[in-house]
Every structure is written in structure tokens, then in C-alpha cells.
């Protein structure tokens, strides 16, 4: 965290020491550094689609990239810093996070990646992925005497029938 103050307040001093302790322990700025910033997301699934809603305040849609590759949805972008100081004003506390981010999600197989839609409204990016029709089990008919089935032997019985008869001698033919 960046603190700039001319106040010699013990509260600011204590706050700086606590923040420094968190920085040393967890790395970054208490988990809020620009290097670790990423938008929070809600993932919801309904009968027809999967929806991901990313909270992205302060980011415009042209700063966001949504891609899919081999079943992985990736959202990238950058939240740019807007800090401006002048001679007559200065920051005392800066807690907002800035920087580039990337979030990736492994998508389930039952989604139709070719029909992904993304919309951006009031700082929320919503990605909708419709579900694909799942292949249904199919019964395959087995035809007697066809290729790949059984082979005919000299006495007119198939090899499969001879094996079955040999395995169960109590049955009559």
C-alpha cells in the first residue's frame, strides 16, 4: 500500500506496520497488489446454460478479451490506474487494485462452445454458454452371419455355437 501523509498520527503509523506485516507474511500488499488482482466471479448452471458473471468496476468492454480453446474459457484484461496527483492535493491511502488479470475455467463437455455470448453492463461481464445436446445411447442390432460376427465351420455351425456347446455339455443340441 502507498501512504503519503504529513500527519504524524500514531493510527497511520500502526496501520503501516500492520500492512507491512501482512506484506511480509503473505506477499504483495495484503493480497491486494496489482500483480495478484483478479475480478471475482459467480458461476451458475441452469438446465439450459452455464453463466459466468465477472465483477469488473472501472474497466471498459474494450479492455476485456474473452477466448475459448480446447474446452478452456479465458477472460483477460487490464484495469488501468487513474491516480493523478498535483501540488495542491495528495493521496493519504490507496486501497484500490490495478493491473492486468487473467482467469481461466475448464468447461464441462456438455457445453456448446461455438455459441458463447458475452455482454457487459454496469461493470459486470456476463458470459453465457448454452448446453449442447448430449449424445443419447444407441442400441445396435446384431445380425447373424454378417461380417465381424461369427465364422462358419464345415458342419454348418458357427465357431461361437461350438464353443458354447463345448462349455455346457448338459444342454442338448
C-alpha positions, 0 to 999 in steps of 0.5 A: 500500500502507498501512504503519503501523509504529513500527519504524524498520527500514531493510527497511520503509523500502526496501520503501516506496520500492520500492512507491512506485516501482512506484506511480509507474511503473505506477499504483495500488499495484503493480497491486494497488489496489482500483480495478484488482482483478479475480478471475482466471479459467480458461476451458475448452471441452469438446465439450459446454460452455464453463466459466468458473471465477472465483477469488473468496476472501472474497466471498459468492454474494450479492455476485456478479451474473452477466448475459448480453446480446447474446452478452456474459457479465458477472460483477460484484461487490464484495469488501468490506474487513474491516480493523478496527483498535483501540488495542491492535493495528495493521496493519504491511502490507496486501497484500490487494485490495478493491473492486468488479470487473467482467469481461466475455467475448464468447461464441462463437455456438455457445453456448446462452445461455438455459441458463447455470448458475452455482454457487459453492463454496469461493470459486470461481464456476463458470459453465457454458454448454452448446453449442447445436446448430449449424445443419447445411447444407441442400441445396435442390432446384431445380425447373424452371419454378417461380417465381424460376427461369427465364422462358419465351420464345415458342419454348418455351425458357427465357431461361437455355437461350438464353443458354447456347446463345448462349455455346457455339455448338459444342454442338448443340441 
